[in-house]
Amino acid sequence: MLADVAVVGYDDGELAEALDLTTVRQPLEESGSVAANLLMDRLGGGTSSTRDVDLRLTITERGTT
């Protein structure tokens, strides 16, 4: 018996686009900026508590779904 299979990747990029791969895209620039700000805060004597940061993910639908 054959079954349909859908393939979804993560970290959308040029290769995913070339392969027509459906992927989840994350905001890399925003996540880098948030990380840098958290590091600078910590180095500047800021709080050491854990923080939750929500970043918006999107699905880029292509040929594999």
N, CA, C and O atoms as a GROMACS GRO file, in nm:
protein
  260
    1MET      N    1   0.084  -0.118   0.000
    1MET     CA    2   0.000   0.000   0.000
    1MET      C    3   0.089   0.124   0.000
    1MET      O    4   0.182   0.134   0.080
    2LEU      N    5   0.061   0.217  -0.087
    2LEU     CA    6   0.136   0.342  -0.094
    2LEU      C    7   0.065   0.450  -0.014
    2LEU      O    8  -0.058   0.454  -0.008
    3ALA      N    9   0.144   0.535   0.048
    3ALA     CA   10   0.088   0.647   0.125
    3ALA      C   11   0.154   0.776   0.079
    3ALA      O   12   0.270   0.778   0.039
    4ASP      N   13   0.079   0.883   0.085
    4ASP     CA   14   0.135   1.013   0.054
    4ASP      C   15   0.225   1.058   0.168
    4ASP      O   16   0.197   1.033   0.285
    5VAL      N   17   0.332   1.124   0.132
    5VAL     CA   18   0.426   1.176   0.232
    5VAL      C   19   0.448   1.323   0.202
    5VAL      O   20   0.473   1.361   0.087
    6ALA      N   21   0.440   1.405   0.304
    6ALA     CA   22   0.471   1.548   0.292
    6ALA      C   23   0.601   1.574   0.365
    6ALA      O   24   0.623   1.522   0.475
    7VAL      N   25   0.688   1.654   0.305
    7VAL     CA   26   0.817   1.686   0.365
    7VAL      C   27   0.822   1.835   0.391
    7VAL      O   28   0.795   1.916   0.303
    8VAL      N   29   0.858   1.871   0.515
    8VAL     CA   30   0.870   2.011   0.553
    8VAL      C   31   1.006   2.032   0.618
    8VAL      O   32   1.044   1.959   0.710
    9GLY      N   33   1.080   2.129   0.570
    9GLY     CA   34   1.211   2.160   0.626
    9GLY      C   35   1.202   2.276   0.725
    9GLY      O   36   1.094   2.328   0.753
   10TYR      N   37   1.317   2.315   0.777
   10TYR     CA   38   1.324   2.425   0.871
   10TYR      C   39   1.440   2.515   0.833
   10TYR      O   40   1.540   2.466   0.778
   11ASP      N   41   1.430   2.642   0.859
   11ASP     CA   42   1.533   2.742   0.825
   11ASP      C   43   1.538   2.762   0.674
   11ASP      O   44   1.637   2.732   0.608
   12ASP      N   45   1.431   2.814   0.622
   12ASP     CA   46   1.416   2.840   0.479
   12ASP      C   47   1.539   2.912   0.423
   12ASP      O   48   1.596   2.999   0.489
   13GLY      N   49   1.578   2.874   0.303
   13GLY     CA   50   1.693   2.938   0.240
   13GLY      C   51   1.695   2.909   0.092
   13GLY      O   52   1.598   2.856   0.037
   14GLU      N   53   1.805   2.944   0.027
   14GLU     CA   54   1.818   2.928  -0.118
   14GLU      C   55   1.807   2.783  -0.161
   14GLU      O   56   1.745   2.753  -0.263
   15LEU      N   57   1.866   2.692  -0.085
   15LEU     CA   58   1.861   2.550  -0.121
   15LEU      C   59   1.718   2.497  -0.113
   15LEU      O   60   1.673   2.424  -0.201
   16ALA      N   61   1.646   2.535  -0.008
   16ALA     CA   62   1.506   2.493   0.005
   16ALA      C   63   1.424   2.545  -0.112
   16ALA      O   64   1.338   2.475  -0.165
   17GLU      N   65   1.452   2.668  -0.152
   17GLU     CA   66   1.380   2.725  -0.266
   17GLU      C   67   1.414   2.650  -0.394
   17GLU      O   68   1.325   2.619  -0.473
   18ALA      N   69   1.541   2.620  -0.415
   18ALA     CA   70   1.584   2.548  -0.535
   18ALA      C   71   1.524   2.407  -0.541
   18ALA      O   72   1.496   2.357  -0.650
   19LEU      N   73   1.506   2.344  -0.425
   19LEU     CA   74   1.450   2.209  -0.419
   19LEU      C   75   1.298   2.209  -0.412
   19LEU      O   76   1.236   2.103  -0.406
   20ASP      N   77   1.238   2.327  -0.412
   20ASP     CA   78   1.092   2.342  -0.401
   20ASP      C   79   1.040   2.278  -0.272
   20ASP      O   80   0.935   2.215  -0.271
   21LEU      N   81   1.116   2.295  -0.164
   21LEU     CA   82   1.086   2.236  -0.033
   21LEU      C   83   1.003   2.331   0.052
   21LEU      O   84   1.042   2.446   0.073
   22THR      N   85   0.891   2.284   0.099
   22THR     CA   86   0.811   2.361   0.195
   22THR      C   87   0.892   2.372   0.323
   22THR      O   88   0.947   2.272   0.370
   23THR      N   89   0.900   2.491   0.380
   23THR     CA   90   0.982   2.510   0.501
   23THR      C   91   0.916   2.604   0.600
   23THR      O   92   0.824   2.679   0.568
   24VAL      N   93   0.966   2.596   0.722
   24VAL     CA   94   0.932   2.692   0.826
   24VAL      C   95   1.042   2.797   0.824
   24VAL      O   96   1.160   2.764   0.833
   25ARG      N   97   1.002   2.921   0.813
   25ARG     CA   98   1.099   3.031   0.809
   25ARG      C   99   1.098   3.100   0.945
   25ARG      O  100   0.993   3.136   0.999
   26GLN      N  101   1.218   3.119   0.999
   26GLN     CA  102   1.229   3.193   1.125
   26GLN      C  103   1.298   3.326   1.098
   26GLN      O  104   1.378   3.337   1.005
   27PRO      N  105   1.266   3.427   1.178
   27PRO     CA  106   1.325   3.560   1.157
   27PRO      C  107   1.468   3.567   1.211
   27PRO      O  108   1.490   3.607   1.325
   28LEU      N  109   1.565   3.529   1.129
   28LEU     CA  110   1.703   3.519   1.176
   28LEU      C  111   1.760   3.653   1.221
   28LEU      O  112   1.832   3.659   1.321
   29GLU      N  113   1.731   3.760   1.149
   29GLU     CA  114   1.782   3.891   1.190
   29GLU      C  115   1.725   3.932   1.326
   29GLU      O  116   1.797   3.983   1.412
   30GLU      N  117   1.596   3.909   1.343
   30GLU     CA  118   1.532   3.945   1.471
   30GLU      C  119   1.586   3.859   1.585
   30GLU      O  120   1.612   3.911   1.694
   31SER      N  121   1.604   3.729   1.562
   31SER     CA  122   1.655   3.644   1.669
   31SER      C  123   1.799   3.682   1.705
   31SER      O  124   1.837   3.677   1.822
   32GLY      N  125   1.880   3.720   1.605
   32GLY     CA  126   2.016   3.765   1.632
   32GLY      C  127   2.017   3.894   1.711
   32GLY      O  128   2.099   3.912   1.802
   33SER      N  129   1.927   3.985   1.677
   33SER     CA  130   1.918   4.112   1.748
   33SER      C  131   1.875   4.092   1.893
   33SER      O  132   1.931   4.153   1.984
   34VAL      N  133   1.777   4.006   1.913
   34VAL     CA  134   1.732   3.976   2.050
   34VAL      C  135   1.845   3.914   2.131
   34VAL      O  136   1.866   3.951   2.246
   35ALA      N  137   1.918   3.820   2.071
   35ALA     CA  138   2.029   3.755   2.141
   35ALA      C  139   2.138   3.856   2.177
   35ALA      O  140   2.190   3.853   2.289
   36ALA      N  141   2.171   3.945   2.084
   36ALA     CA  142   2.273   4.046   2.112
   36ALA      C  143   2.229   4.140   2.224
   36ALA      O  144   2.309   4.174   2.311
   37ASN      N  145   2.103   4.180   2.224
   37ASN     CA  146   2.052   4.267   2.330
   37ASN      C  147   2.054   4.197   2.465
   37ASN      O  148   2.090   4.259   2.566
   38LEU      N  149   2.017   4.071   2.469
   38LEU     CA  150   2.021   3.996   2.595
   38LEU      C  151   2.164   3.983   2.646
   38LEU      O  152   2.190   3.996   2.766
   39LEU      N  153   2.259   3.958   2.554
   39LEU     CA  154   2.399   3.948   2.593
   39LEU      C  155   2.452   4.080   2.645
   39LEU      O  156   2.519   4.084   2.748
   40MET      N  157   2.422   4.188   2.576
   40MET     CA  158   2.469   4.320   2.620
   40MET      C  159   2.411   4.355   2.757
   40MET      O  160   2.481   4.413   2.841
   41ASP      N  161   2.284   4.321   2.780
   41ASP     CA  162   2.222   4.344   2.910
   41ASP      C  163   2.294   4.266   3.018
   41ASP      O  164   2.322   4.318   3.126
   42ARG      N  165   2.323   4.142   2.989
   42ARG     CA  166   2.391   4.056   3.087
   42ARG      C  167   2.532   4.107   3.116
   42ARG      O  168   2.574   4.111   3.232
   43LEU      N  169   2.606   4.146   3.012
   43LEU     CA  170   2.742   4.198   3.031
   43LEU      C  171   2.741   4.331   3.105
   43LEU      O  172   2.838   4.366   3.173
   44GLY      N  173   2.631   4.406   3.093
   44GLY     CA  174   2.620   4.534   3.160
   44GLY      C  175   2.570   4.524   3.303
   44GLY      O  176   2.542   4.625   3.367
   45GLY      N  177   2.559   4.401   3.353
   45GLY     CA  178   2.518   4.382   3.493
   45GLY      C  179   2.368   4.365   3.508
   45GLY      O  180   2.316   4.373   3.620
   46GLY      N  181   2.298   4.341   3.399
   46GLY     CA  182   2.153   4.321   3.405
   46GLY      C  183   2.117   4.191   3.475
   46GLY      O  184   2.204   4.118   3.522
   47THR      N  185   1.989   4.165   3.482
   47THR     CA  186   1.940   4.047   3.552
   47THR      C  187   1.987   3.919   3.484
   47THR      O  188   2.012   3.917   3.363
   48SER      N  189   2.000   3.816   3.562
   48SER     CA  190   2.043   3.688   3.508
   48SER      C  191   1.927   3.590   3.498
   48SER      O  192   1.948   3.470   3.476
   49SER      N  193   1.804   3.640   3.513
   49SER     CA  194   1.689   3.551   3.508
   49SER      C  195   1.662   3.504   3.364
   49SER      O  196   1.700   3.570   3.267
   50THR      N  197   1.598   3.390   3.355
   50THR     CA  198   1.561   3.335   3.225
   50THR      C  199   1.445   3.414   3.168
   50THR      O  200   1.356   3.455   3.242
   51ARG      N  201   1.446   3.434   3.036
   51ARG     CA  202   1.339   3.508   2.969
   51ARG      C  203   1.284   3.426   2.854
   51ARG      O  204   1.358   3.354   2.786
   52ASP      N  205   1.156   3.437   2.832
   52ASP     CA  206   1.094   3.378   2.714
   52ASP      C  207   1.080   3.487   2.609
   52ASP      O  208   1.030   3.596   2.637
   53VAL      N  209   1.124   3.458   2.488
   53VAL     CA  210   1.112   3.552   2.378
   53VAL      C  211   1.038   3.480   2.266
   53VAL      O  212   1.084   3.376   2.218
   54ASP      N  213   0.925   3.533   2.225
   54ASP     CA  214   0.847   3.474   2.116
   54ASP      C  215   0.879   3.545   1.986
   54ASP      O  216   0.867   3.667   1.975
   55LEU      N  217   0.920   3.467   1.888
   55LEU     CA  218   0.947   3.519   1.754
   55LEU      C  219   0.848   3.456   1.657
   55LEU      O  220   0.814   3.338   1.670
   56ARG      N  221   0.803   3.532   1.563
   56ARG     CA  222   0.701   3.486   1.469
   56ARG      C  223   0.764   3.396   1.361
   56ARG      O  224   0.857   3.437   1.292
   57LEU      N  225   0.712   3.274   1.350
   57LEU     CA  226   0.753   3.181   1.246
   57LEU      C  227   0.648   3.181   1.136
   57LEU      O  228   0.530   3.202   1.163
   58THR      N  229   0.690   3.157   1.013
   58THR     CA  230   0.597   3.147   0.902
   58THR      C  231   0.628   3.021   0.821
   58THR      O  232   0.741   2.974   0.818
   59ILE      N  233   0.526   2.969   0.757
   59ILE     CA  234   0.545   2.854   0.669
   59ILE      C  235   0.548   2.904   0.526
   59ILE      O  236   0.459   2.977   0.482
   60THR      N  237   0.651   2.862   0.453
   60THR     CA  238   0.662   2.893   0.312
   60THR      C  239   0.624   2.766   0.237
   60THR      O  240   0.702   2.671   0.230
   61GLU      N  241   0.504   2.767   0.181
   61GLU     CA  242   0.455   2.647   0.112
   61GLU      C  243   0.513   2.637  -0.028
   61GLU      O  244   0.510   2.733  -0.106
   62ARG      N  245   0.566   2.520  -0.057
   62ARG     CA  246   0.619   2.493  -0.191
   62ARG      C  247   0.570   2.354  -0.235
   62ARG      O  248   0.463   2.311  -0.192
   63GLY      N  249   0.644   2.288  -0.317
   63GLY     CA  250   0.597   2.167  -0.381
   63GLY      C  251   0.596   2.039  -0.300
   63GLY      O  252   0.544   1.938  -0.347
   64THR      N  253   0.652   2.038  -0.178
   64THR     CA  254   0.661   1.912  -0.104
   64THR      C  255   0.547   1.890  -0.006
   64THR      O  256   0.550   1.795   0.073
   65THR      N  257   0.446   1.975  -0.011
   65THR     CA  258   0.328   1.952   0.075
   65THR      C  259   0.203   1.961  -0.008
   65THR      O  260   0.092   1.946   0.045
   0.00000   0.00000   0.00000
